[in-house]
Every structure is written in structure tokens, then in C-alpha cells.
Amino acid sequence: LARVRTSVQLSKMRGQHAHRETALAALGQVLARAASMTDTLREALAYLHRLWHASSVVGAIWTDRAEPSVTASVPGISWPTLPETVRAALTRLRERPPLTPDATDGGAGITLKHPSGTLTIWIELAAGRTLSVEDQTLLSLACGQLGQALHRAHLIDEQRETALARQRAILGPDRLPAGFSARYEPATRPLEVGGDWHDIIGLPDGRTAIVVGDCVGHDLRAATVMGQLRSAARALLLQQASPGQVLAAMDRFAASVPGAEYTTVFCAILEPATGQLTYSAAGHPPGIV
């Protein structure tokens, strides 16, 4: 009988371990798809909602403000609209040690560090339901995983903001001449920057120069190289160089800039009065349709 009981216990433990590992792996996939810190938290709460068939899962981020910012697994929830019992639970959780579940009938909560302060999470269950010891262990491990993902996303968010601010400064002009419009649409995540640029330059003689280029790469390094090439093209055009002369000079310049060798550029000069367009292209897709 002892051997039978031991075998049953081991089998149960193996089943619990397999369930836990499967749940954590699925959460990891959910977190890997999130594009920002806000998405990371929202997707994690939605996953916890599905995992325990909860009524709702609410996260409150506590900072120096009077009331926390709230993210929930169901839409339309804010701090003032939460039931008083849920607000009390989220507030009480602030005093608990990190990653230590607090389970009661009808719900469970946990606290973890957030890049902006303290994050408390409350899982609202159906009346009479509670999380088992195994479920509490899984909740602790899942929120440890979430905490790491939030800090990674925070770093990426900071890098993205820095990169975007830099790229906005060097990507193209803020004000375009009459009749021109442009849109930059990034193709890659998470930084969403790269080596593409455009420029529209009013020349001293009344003509308009148009440049579109693409430096190989989809990262901050490519954006840095792109900034150097854009500045070089603008300087050459302001010296009254023709499109062909601009590209020939840029070719020589690119040879001295690491990472610039495989850049493609389209350069044109428009005569607004006549509509005549003179252009040259270095490996770039057709610039005129």
C-alpha cells in the first residue's frame, strides 16, 4: 500500500510540474509578442484571466500619485469604477513581500516590482473558488516572469523613444514645400528605426531638390549612418550640384563611412515653373511612377 501511495503521489507531482511548465512556456510566448511595457502588462493579465477562468484580473501600478493607474483583463475598468473590495485588496497587497501570493475565497493577489513603482495584481474568481497551493506557486513563478519582461520592455521603450527622437531630427524636414507630402512607416520592431530617409530642399534659385535613400540595416546604427549621408546630400545640393554630381560625391564620401557602402539613393531636382525634373539613381527603386 505504501508503494502504491508513493507511486500515486509521484505521478500527481509529475502532472503538476508538467502543467506548470506548460503554463509558463505559454506565458513566455505571450510576453515575447508584446511590443511595449503597456502591451506586456495587458497581455499578461489577459493570460492569467484565461488560465484560471477568472471573472477579471486587475493590475494597479502605484507611484507617487494619489491613485494608481489601472490595467485590467476586461475593458472599461478604472480605479474609481472598481468595486470597493477589489480596491481594498489591491491596496492591502502593497504591504506584502514581492511575489508572495495572498489567496482568499473568491480571489488571489500578488505584488511585484514595476519599473514605475509597485505593481499589485488581483485575480477575481467565482464565489467560493480559491487558488490551490500549486496554483499559488504557479502565480508566483508567472509574476516573476512578468516582472522580468516588464523591465526588459521598459529598457526597449526607453531605447525606442531615444531612437525615434533622434530619427525624427534627422529623417526629413518638418515643413514641406507646397504640393509635397511624405510618410515614414517603420517595418521592424522593437525600435522601429532604420536607415531610410527622405529630404525635400528648397534651393536658392527657386528649384526644389528631392532625395530618397536607404542605408542597409534596421537599427540605431543604420539611422546614425543615414544621418551622415543625408547631411552630405543636403550640403552638396545647396552648392548647386546636379543630381549626378551629388551621387558621385556621395559615393566617394560613403567609402569612408563604415556601414554606408550599400546605401541606395534617388536624387532629383524639380523646376516648379516648368515641371521639368532632372534625376539620377544609385541602385534605388524607381522614384517616379
C-alpha positions as CSV (number, residue, x, y, z in Angstrom):
1,L,0.0,0.0,0.0
2,A,2.8,2.4,0.8
3,R,4.4,1.7,-2.6
4,V,1.1,2.3,-4.3
5,R,0.5,5.6,-2.4
6,T,4.1,6.8,-3.2
7,S,3.6,6.0,-6.9
8,V,0.3,7.9,-7.0
9,Q,1.9,10.9,-5.3
10,L,4.9,10.9,-7.7
11,S,2.5,10.7,-10.7
12,K,0.5,13.6,-9.3
13,M,3.7,15.7,-8.8
14,R,4.8,15.0,-12.3
15,G,1.4,16.1,-13.7
16,Q,1.6,19.3,-11.6
17,H,5.1,20.0,-12.8
18,A,4.2,19.4,-16.4
19,H,1.1,21.7,-16.1
20,R,3.2,24.4,-14.5
21,E,5.9,24.2,-17.2
22,T,3.4,24.3,-20.0
23,A,1.6,27.3,-18.5
24,L,4.9,29.2,-18.0
25,A,6.0,28.4,-21.6
26,A,2.7,29.7,-22.9
27,L,3.1,32.9,-20.9
28,G,6.6,33.3,-22.3
29,Q,5.2,33.2,-25.8
30,V,2.6,35.8,-24.9
31,L,5.2,38.2,-23.4
32,A,7.5,37.7,-26.3
33,R,4.9,39.1,-28.7
34,A,4.3,42.3,-26.7
35,A,5.7,45.4,-28.3
36,S,5.8,47.7,-25.2
37,M,5.6,47.8,-21.5
38,T,1.9,48.6,-21.7
39,D,1.2,45.7,-24.0
40,T,3.3,43.4,-21.8
41,L,1.1,44.0,-18.8
42,R,-2.2,43.9,-20.7
43,E,-1.3,40.7,-22.4
44,A,-0.1,39.1,-19.2
45,L,-3.3,40.0,-17.3
46,A,-5.4,38.6,-20.1
47,Y,-3.4,35.3,-20.0
48,L,-3.9,35.0,-16.2
49,H,-7.6,35.6,-16.8
50,R,-7.8,32.7,-19.3
51,L,-5.5,30.4,-17.2
52,W,-7.8,30.5,-14.1
53,H,-11.1,31.3,-15.8
54,A,-11.3,34.4,-13.7
55,S,-14.0,37.0,-13.6
56,S,-11.4,39.7,-14.1
57,V,-7.7,40.3,-13.4
58,V,-6.7,43.8,-12.4
59,G,-3.3,45.4,-12.1
60,A,-2.6,48.6,-10.2
61,I,0.7,50.5,-10.6
62,W,1.5,52.5,-7.5
63,T,3.7,55.6,-7.9
64,D,3.8,59.0,-6.1
65,R,0.3,59.9,-7.5
66,A,-2.8,59.9,-5.3
67,E,-4.3,57.0,-7.1
68,P,-2.8,54.2,-9.1
69,S,-3.0,53.6,-12.8
70,V,-5.1,50.6,-13.6
71,T,-4.8,47.9,-16.3
72,A,-7.4,45.1,-16.5
73,S,-8.1,42.0,-18.5
74,V,-11.6,43.4,-19.3
75,P,-12.1,46.8,-21.0
76,G,-13.6,49.8,-19.4
77,I,-12.2,49.4,-15.9
78,S,-10.6,52.3,-14.0
79,W,-9.7,52.9,-10.3
80,P,-12.9,54.7,-9.5
81,T,-15.1,52.1,-11.2
82,L,-13.6,49.1,-9.3
83,P,-15.6,47.5,-6.5
84,E,-14.5,48.7,-3.1
85,T,-13.4,45.1,-2.2
86,V,-11.1,45.0,-5.1
87,R,-9.6,48.4,-4.4
88,A,-9.1,47.4,-0.8
89,A,-7.4,44.1,-1.9
90,L,-5.1,45.9,-4.3
91,T,-4.2,48.5,-1.6
92,R,-3.5,45.8,1.0
93,L,-1.2,43.9,-1.3
94,R,1.2,46.9,-1.3
95,E,2.4,45.8,2.1
96,R,3.1,42.2,1.2
97,P,6.6,40.9,0.2
98,P,7.1,40.7,-3.6
99,L,5.9,37.5,-5.3
100,T,4.2,36.2,-2.2
101,P,0.6,35.2,-3.2
102,D,-2.3,36.1,-0.9
103,A,-5.2,33.8,-1.6
104,T,-8.7,34.0,-0.2
105,D,-12.1,32.7,-1.1
106,G,-13.1,34.2,-4.4
107,G,-9.7,35.7,-5.3
108,A,-5.9,35.9,-5.0
109,G,-3.4,38.7,-5.3
110,I,0.3,39.3,-5.6
111,T,2.8,42.1,-5.5
112,L,5.8,42.7,-7.8
113,K,8.2,45.4,-8.7
114,H,7.4,47.6,-11.7
115,P,9.8,50.0,-13.5
116,S,7.5,52.9,-12.4
117,G,6.9,51.7,-8.9
118,T,4.9,48.8,-7.3
119,L,2.5,46.6,-9.2
120,T,-0.3,44.8,-7.4
121,I,-2.4,42.2,-9.2
122,W,-5.8,40.9,-8.1
123,I,-7.4,37.9,-9.7
124,E,-11.2,37.9,-9.1
125,L,-12.5,34.3,-9.1
126,A,-16.1,32.9,-8.9
127,A,-17.6,32.9,-5.5
128,G,-16.3,30.0,-3.3
129,R,-13.3,29.3,-5.5
130,T,-9.7,29.7,-4.4
131,L,-6.3,29.0,-5.7
132,S,-4.7,25.8,-4.6
133,V,-1.1,25.7,-3.2
134,E,0.0,24.5,-6.7
135,D,-1.8,27.4,-8.3
136,Q,-0.2,29.9,-5.9
137,T,3.2,28.5,-6.8
138,L,2.4,28.9,-10.5
139,L,1.2,32.5,-9.9
140,S,4.4,33.4,-8.1
141,L,6.5,32.0,-10.9
142,A,4.4,33.6,-13.6
143,C,4.6,37.0,-12.0
144,G,8.4,36.6,-11.6
145,Q,8.5,36.0,-15.3
146,L,6.2,39.1,-15.9
147,G,8.4,41.3,-13.7
148,Q,11.5,40.4,-15.8
149,A,9.5,41.0,-19.0
150,L,8.3,44.4,-17.8
151,H,11.9,45.5,-17.1
152,R,13.0,44.3,-20.5
153,A,10.1,46.2,-22.1
154,H,10.9,49.3,-20.1
155,L,14.5,49.3,-21.5
156,I,13.2,48.8,-25.0
157,D,10.7,51.6,-24.6
158,E,13.4,54.0,-23.4
159,Q,15.7,53.0,-26.4
160,R,12.8,53.4,-28.8
161,E,12.0,56.9,-27.5
162,T,15.6,57.9,-27.8
163,A,16.0,56.4,-31.2
164,L,12.7,57.9,-32.5
165,A,13.6,61.4,-31.2
166,R,17.0,61.1,-32.9
167,Q,15.5,59.8,-36.2
168,R,12.8,62.5,-36.2
169,A,15.6,65.0,-36.0
170,I,17.5,63.6,-39.0
171,L,14.8,61.8,-41.0
172,G,13.4,64.7,-43.0
173,P,12.1,68.3,-42.9
174,D,9.3,69.2,-40.5
175,R,7.8,71.6,-43.0
176,L,7.4,70.6,-46.6
177,P,7.0,73.0,-49.6
178,A,3.5,73.4,-51.0
179,G,2.4,70.4,-53.0
180,F,4.6,67.9,-51.2
181,S,3.7,65.3,-48.6
182,A,5.6,62.3,-47.1
183,R,5.0,59.4,-44.7
184,Y,7.6,57.3,-42.9
185,E,6.3,53.8,-41.9
186,P,8.7,51.6,-40.0
187,A,8.9,48.0,-40.9
188,T,10.6,46.4,-37.9
189,R,10.2,46.1,-34.1
190,P,11.0,46.9,-31.4
191,L,13.0,50.1,-32.1
192,E,11.2,50.9,-35.3
193,V,14.1,52.9,-36.7
194,G,16.4,52.2,-39.6
195,G,18.4,53.7,-42.5
196,D,15.6,55.1,-44.7
197,W,15.3,58.8,-45.2
198,H,13.8,61.5,-47.4
199,D,14.6,65.1,-47.9
200,I,13.0,68.0,-49.8
201,I,15.1,71.1,-50.1
202,G,14.3,74.5,-51.4
203,L,17.3,75.6,-53.4
204,P,18.4,79.3,-53.6
205,D,17.5,79.6,-57.2
206,G,13.9,78.6,-56.6
207,R,14.2,74.9,-57.7
208,T,13.4,72.1,-55.3
209,A,15.7,69.1,-54.6
210,I,14.2,65.7,-53.7
211,V,16.2,62.9,-52.1
212,V,15.1,59.4,-51.0
213,G,17.7,57.0,-49.6
214,D,18.0,53.7,-47.9
215,C,21.1,52.6,-45.8
216,V,21.3,48.9,-45.1
217,G,20.0,48.0,-41.6
218,H,17.1,48.4,-39.3
219,D,18.7,49.6,-36.1
220,L,20.1,52.7,-34.5
221,R,23.5,52.2,-36.2
222,A,21.8,52.4,-39.6
223,A,20.0,55.5,-38.5
224,T,23.3,57.1,-37.5
225,V,24.9,56.3,-40.9
226,M,21.8,57.6,-42.6
227,G,22.1,61.0,-40.8
228,Q,25.6,61.5,-42.1
229,L,24.6,60.7,-45.7
230,R,21.5,62.9,-45.5
231,S,23.7,65.8,-44.3
232,A,26.2,65.2,-47.1
233,A,23.5,65.2,-49.8
234,R,21.9,68.4,-48.5
235,A,25.3,70.2,-48.4
236,L,26.1,69.1,-51.9
237,L,22.7,70.2,-53.3
238,L,23.0,73.6,-51.7
239,Q,26.2,74.0,-53.6
240,Q,24.2,73.8,-56.9
241,A,25.4,70.3,-57.7
242,S,23.4,68.3,-60.3
243,P,21.8,65.0,-59.2
244,G,24.5,63.0,-60.9
245,Q,27.3,65.1,-59.3
246,V,25.6,64.7,-55.9
247,L,25.6,60.9,-56.1
248,A,29.1,60.7,-57.4
249,A,30.3,62.8,-54.5
250,M,28.2,60.8,-52.0
251,D,29.7,57.6,-53.4
252,R,33.2,58.8,-52.5
253,F,32.0,60.0,-49.1
254,A,30.3,56.7,-48.3
255,A,33.5,54.8,-48.9
256,S,34.9,56.5,-45.7
257,V,31.8,55.8,-43.6
258,P,31.5,52.3,-42.1
259,G,28.2,50.8,-42.9
260,A,27.4,53.2,-45.7
261,E,28.8,51.2,-48.6
262,Y,25.5,49.6,-49.7
263,T,23.2,52.6,-49.5
264,T,20.8,53.3,-52.4
265,V,19.8,56.8,-53.2
266,F,17.4,58.6,-55.6
267,C,18.1,62.3,-56.2
268,A,16.1,64.8,-58.3
269,I,15.8,68.5,-58.9
270,L,12.4,69.9,-59.9
271,E,11.8,73.2,-61.8
272,P,8.5,74.3,-60.3
273,A,7.8,76.8,-63.1
274,T,8.1,74.2,-66.0
275,G,7.6,70.9,-64.2
276,Q,10.9,69.6,-65.6
277,L,12.6,67.0,-63.3
278,T,16.2,66.0,-63.6
279,Y,17.2,62.9,-61.6
280,S,19.7,60.2,-61.0
281,A,19.5,57.0,-59.1
282,A,22.2,54.8,-57.4
283,G,20.7,51.4,-57.1
284,H,17.4,52.7,-55.7
285,P,14.0,51.5,-56.9
286,P,12.3,53.8,-59.5
287,G,11.5,57.1,-57.9
288,I,8.9,58.2,-60.5
289,V,5.6,56.5,-61.2
